[in-house]
Amino acid sequence: MHSRCTQQIETPLATVPSCPGGWPEHTVFDVSPSPRLPVSPAPHPRIPRIPCLKHPVPIPSAPRPPAFPPSCSPFTHSFRGRSMPPLRTALLQSSGVPGDIAKNLEILDAHAARAAAEGAGLLAAPEMFLTGYAIGADVHRLAEAADGASARAIAAIAARHGIAVAYGYPERGTGDDAEAVYNAAQLIGPGGARLANYRKTHLFGCFEREWFTPGDEPVVQAELGGLRVGLLICYDVEFPENVRAHALAGTDLLVVPTALMNPFRFVAEKLLPVRAFESQMYVAYANRTGPEGEFDFAGLSCLAGPDGIVRARGGLGEDLVTGDADPDLLAASRAGNPYLRDRRPGLYGPLAR
């Protein structure tokens, strides 16, 4: 896409083309398989790649320097000069019990225990998991402040199992904002600290617009496990501008509690991997499942990588799936994909109108 011809480096002795004007100062060609990037019969065209020109020059055997030094990447905060362990991310695919907060806390507790036992450092639950989604006026009756009783209960769950928890809930405003209810998502750290709270900015359909007030803070982030974690909710991720704003703010892992209903399953199947690829980040999408009120939720939760490959995928029913958000792969992918580096923001002004 970015050159007339590309080729993969697949053998210990490869060829590197000459480059008119010289290669960028810090260009490094990694000619042996990386231990962090699995070699497959059909390697992804982005990791690694080089332009293929006319006059190949043999590369002599030599000790391999560190691939993709920080200055090669348009993003540097995730490449810290040493390998960091992946953040295993668990996606809870469940609609819980609509209207029953106590039961939903029990379900969350059980799955937090299971996810932690499988080595996960983060459990993501769906949109409005705390109360149910299609509960009409009960949204206002069950809404709580961000530091309310349920938040404290989930903080205790997170601390008990040593796992961060992201979950959707109806947030009641405070002070002058006390009459407002927001479709919100909160991230609680593995020690029980509240790390981030996000209010959905793009409400979907008349159902949500009837019961919720839209948020107005586009990017909410927190540091977790060596990654910068951002939050969006469901419909928000379908706007590329939202995800790109996170990319420009340095989000590494975008957590998206969602309530995707049929017939829109293509969003989970097709759109999410594209969002991850075009903005060079991991996207964790935790969906509801099955019938609820007038809706039939699609399941198909997924963790998509910055190379556009789905690392974990839920089925159509209740599920808990896990996948790794790997900082090393993220750094390599960003170094090999120049989308953000090659942007020309001056041309895009009309998009903000």
C-alpha positions in Angstrom: 0.0 0.0 0.0 2.8 2.3 0.8 5.3 1.2 -1.9 5.1 -0.2 -5.3 6.5 -3.6 -4.3 7.2 -5.2 -0.9 8.8 -8.4 0.2 9.1 -10.4 3.4 12.4 -11.2 5.0 12.2 -14.9 5.8 15.7 -16.4 5.9 18.9 -15.8 7.9 20.6 -14.7 4.7 18.5 -12.2 2.8 19.0 -9.3 0.5 18.3 -5.7 1.1 17.8 -3.3 -1.8 19.7 -0.1 -2.3 17.7 3.0 -1.6 18.1 6.3 -3.6 19.1 8.9 -1.1 20.0 6.3 1.5 17.8 4.5 4.1 16.7 6.5 7.1 19.5 6.8 9.7 18.0 4.2 12.1 16.7 1.6 9.7 17.3 -1.9 10.9 16.6 -5.0 8.9 15.9 -8.0 11.1 16.8 -11.0 9.0 16.1 -13.9 11.4 12.7 -14.9 12.8 11.8 -12.9 15.9 11.1 -15.0 19.0 8.1 -12.7 19.7 6.6 -12.9 16.3 5.4 -16.4 15.3 6.4 -17.5 11.8 3.4 -18.8 9.9 2.9 -20.1 6.4 1.4 -16.8 5.4 3.3 -14.0 7.3 1.3 -10.8 7.7 2.4 -8.3 5.1 3.2 -5.6 7.6 5.7 -7.3 10.0 8.4 -6.9 8.9 8.6 -5.4 5.4 11.0 -3.5 3.2 10.7 -1.8 -0.2 11.9 -4.0 -3.1 14.0 -2.1 -5.5 16.3 -3.2 -8.4 19.8 -3.9 -7.0 19.9 -6.3 -4.0 22.9 -6.2 -1.8 23.8 -9.3 0.3 23.6 -8.9 4.1 26.6 -10.6 5.7 26.0 -12.7 8.8 26.5 -10.6 11.9 25.2 -10.4 15.4 21.7 -9.0 15.2 21.1 -5.5 16.7 17.9 -4.8 18.5 15.1 -4.6 15.9 13.0 -1.5 15.6 14.9 1.0 17.8 12.6 3.6 19.4 13.5 6.3 16.9 12.1 4.2 14.1 8.6 4.3 15.5 6.1 7.1 15.4 5.3 6.0 19.0 8.0 5.5 21.5 6.3 5.3 24.9 5.5 1.6 24.6 9.1 0.7 23.5 11.0 0.9 26.8 14.3 -0.7 25.6 13.5 -4.1 27.2 11.0 -6.8 26.7 7.8 -6.4 28.8 5.5 -9.3 29.5 2.2 -9.4 27.6 -1.0 -8.4 29.4 -3.3 -11.4 29.3 -6.7 -10.0 28.7 -9.9 -11.9 29.5 -13.2 -11.0 27.8 -16.4 -11.9 29.7 -19.2 -12.5 27.2 -22.4 -12.5 29.2 -25.6 -10.6 29.7 -25.8 -11.5 33.3 -29.2 -11.1 34.9 -30.9 -7.9 33.8 -32.0 -5.8 36.8 -30.2 -7.8 39.4 -27.0 -6.1 40.6 -26.2 -8.6 43.3 -26.4 -11.5 40.9 -24.2 -9.8 38.4 -21.6 -9.1 41.0 -21.6 -12.8 41.8 -21.1 -13.6 38.1 -18.3 -11.1 37.8 -16.6 -12.4 40.9 -16.7 -16.0 39.6 -15.3 -15.0 36.2 -12.6 -12.8 37.8 -11.4 -15.8 39.8 -11.4 -18.0 36.6 -9.6 -15.3 34.5 -7.0 -14.8 37.2 -6.4 -18.5 37.4 -5.7 -18.5 33.6 -3.1 -15.8 34.1 -5.1 -12.8 33.0 -4.2 -9.4 34.3 -7.4 -7.7 33.0 -11.0 -8.8 32.8 -13.3 -6.8 30.6 -17.1 -7.1 31.0 -19.8 -5.9 28.6 -21.6 -2.6 28.3 -24.1 -2.1 31.2 -23.1 -5.4 32.7 -23.8 -4.3 36.2 -27.5 -3.7 35.7 -28.5 -5.1 32.3 -28.9 -3.1 29.1 -32.6 -3.3 28.1 -34.1 -2.3 31.4 -35.9 0.9 30.5 -36.7 3.2 33.3 -34.8 1.0 35.7 -31.7 2.5 34.3 -32.3 5.6 36.5 -33.4 3.6 39.5 -30.3 1.5 39.5 -27.8 4.1 38.5 -24.9 4.7 40.9 -22.1 7.2 41.3 -18.7 6.2 40.0 -17.5 5.6 43.6 -20.8 4.0 44.7 -21.5 0.7 46.5 -21.1 -1.4 43.4 -17.8 0.2 42.5 -16.6 -0.6 46.0 -17.8 -4.2 45.6 -15.9 -4.6 42.3 -12.8 -3.0 43.8 -12.9 -5.8 46.4 -13.3 -8.4 43.7 -10.3 -7.0 41.8 -8.2 -6.9 44.9 -9.2 -10.4 46.0 -8.2 -12.0 42.7 -5.4 -9.6 41.8 -6.9 -8.7 38.5 -7.9 -5.4 36.9 -11.6 -5.2 36.0 -13.3 -3.0 33.3 -17.1 -3.0 33.4 -20.1 -1.1 32.1 -22.7 0.5 34.3 -25.2 3.4 34.5 -23.4 6.3 36.2 -25.4 8.8 38.2 -24.0 12.3 38.0 -23.2 14.3 41.1 -23.7 17.9 42.3 -25.3 20.1 39.6 -25.2 17.0 37.4 -27.2 14.8 39.7 -30.2 14.4 37.4 -28.0 13.0 34.6 -27.4 9.3 34.0 -24.4 8.3 31.8 -23.7 5.0 30.0 -20.3 4.5 31.6 -17.4 2.2 31.8 -15.0 2.0 34.7 -11.5 0.5 35.0 -10.5 -0.7 38.5 -6.9 -1.8 39.1 -5.7 -5.2 40.5 -5.2 -3.6 43.9 -8.8 -2.2 43.9 -8.0 1.4 43.0 -10.3 3.2 40.5 -8.1 4.0 37.5 -10.4 5.5 34.9 -14.0 6.2 34.3 -15.5 7.0 30.8 -18.9 8.2 29.7 -20.1 7.1 26.3 -20.0 10.0 23.9 -22.0 8.6 21.0 -25.3 7.2 22.0 -26.9 4.6 19.8 -30.5 5.0 18.7 -33.6 6.4 20.4 -33.3 3.8 23.2 -30.1 5.2 24.5 -30.9 8.8 23.8 -34.1 8.4 25.9 -32.3 7.3 29.0 -28.7 8.6 28.9 -26.8 11.9 28.7 -23.8 11.7 26.4 -20.4 12.2 27.8 -18.0 14.9 26.5 -14.5 13.6 27.3 -13.2 11.8 24.2 -10.1 10.1 25.6 -9.8 8.5 29.0 -6.7 6.5 29.8 -4.8 4.7 32.6 -1.5 2.8 32.9 -1.9 -0.9 33.5 0.7 -3.7 33.1 3.1 -1.6 31.1 0.4 -0.5 28.6 -1.6 2.6 28.3 -5.2 1.5 28.4 -8.1 3.5 27.0 -11.8 3.1 27.2 -14.6 3.5 24.7 -18.1 1.9 24.7 -19.8 0.0 21.9 -21.0 2.5 19.2 -18.1 4.8 20.0 -15.6 2.4 18.3 -17.6 2.5 15.1 -16.4 6.1 14.6 -12.8 6.0 13.3 -12.2 9.5 14.7 -12.7 8.2 18.2 -10.1 5.4 17.8 -7.7 7.7 16.0 -7.9 10.2 18.9 -6.8 7.4 21.2 -4.0 6.4 18.9 -2.7 10.0 18.8 -2.9 10.1 22.7 -0.8 6.9 22.8 -3.4 4.3 23.7 -1.9 0.8 23.5 -4.9 -1.3 24.5 -8.4 0.0 23.8 -11.0 -1.7 26.0 -14.6 -1.5 24.6 -17.4 -2.9 26.7 -20.2 -3.3 24.2 -23.8 -4.4 23.6 -23.7 -5.2 19.9 -27.0 -6.7 18.7 -28.0 -8.6 15.6 -28.0 -8.0 12.7 -24.8 -6.0 13.1 -22.4 -8.9 13.8 -20.1 -7.7 11.0 -18.9 -5.0 13.4 -17.3 -7.6 15.6 -16.2 -9.8 12.7 -14.8 -7.2 10.3 -14.7 -3.7 11.7 -12.9 -4.3 15.0 -9.7 -5.8 13.4 -9.6 -2.9 10.9 -9.9 -0.4 13.8 -7.0 -2.1 15.5 -4.9 -2.2 12.4 -5.5 1.3 11.1 -4.8 2.9 14.5 -2.0 0.5 15.5 -3.3 -0.7 18.9 -4.9 -3.7 20.6 -8.7 -3.5 20.8 -10.6 -5.6 23.4 -14.3 -5.9 22.6 -16.5 -7.5 25.3 -20.1 -8.1 24.2 -23.4 -9.2 25.6 -25.1 -12.3 24.3 -28.6 -13.7 23.7 -32.0 -12.1 23.9 -32.8 -9.3 26.2 -35.9 -7.2 25.9 -36.3 -6.1 22.3 -32.7 -7.0 21.4 -30.7 -10.1 20.5 -27.1 -9.6 21.3 -24.5 -11.0 18.9 -21.6 -12.3 21.2 -18.4 -12.6 19.1 -16.3 -10.8 21.6 -12.7 -10.4 20.4 -9.2 -9.2 21.1 -7.7 -7.8 17.8 -4.1 -7.0 17.4 -2.3 -4.0 15.7 -1.6 -6.3 12.8 -5.3 -6.8 12.2 -5.2 -10.4 13.5 -7.8 -11.5 16.0 -6.0 -13.0 19.0 -9.1 -14.3 20.8 -12.7 -14.7 19.7 -15.9 -15.6 21.6 -18.7 -17.7 20.2 -22.4 -16.8 20.2 -23.2 -17.8 23.8 -21.9 -17.3 27.3 -18.1 -17.4 27.1 -14.8 -16.3 28.7 -11.9 -16.0 26.2 -8.4 -14.8 26.8 -5.6 -13.3 24.6 -2.4 -11.5 25.1 -1.7 -7.8 24.4 2.0 -8.0 23.7 4.1 -4.8 24.0 6.9 -6.2 21.8 4.5 -7.1 18.9 2.9 -3.7 19.3 6.3 -1.9 19.0 7.2 -3.9 16.0 3.9 -3.4 14.3 4.1 0.4 14.9 7.6 0.5 13.5 6.6 -1.4 10.4 3.3 0.5 9.7 3.7 4.2 8.9 0.0 5.1 8.9 0.2 7.6 11.8 3.7 8.9 10.8 2.5 9.5 7.2 -0.7 11.4 8.1 -1.2 14.9 6.7 -3.6 16.5 9.3 -3.7 19.8 7.4 -5.8 18.1 4.7 -8.4 16.7 7.2 -9.8 19.9 8.6 -13.3 19.4 7.0 -13.6 16.1 8.8 -14.0 18.0 12.1 -16.9 20.1 10.9 
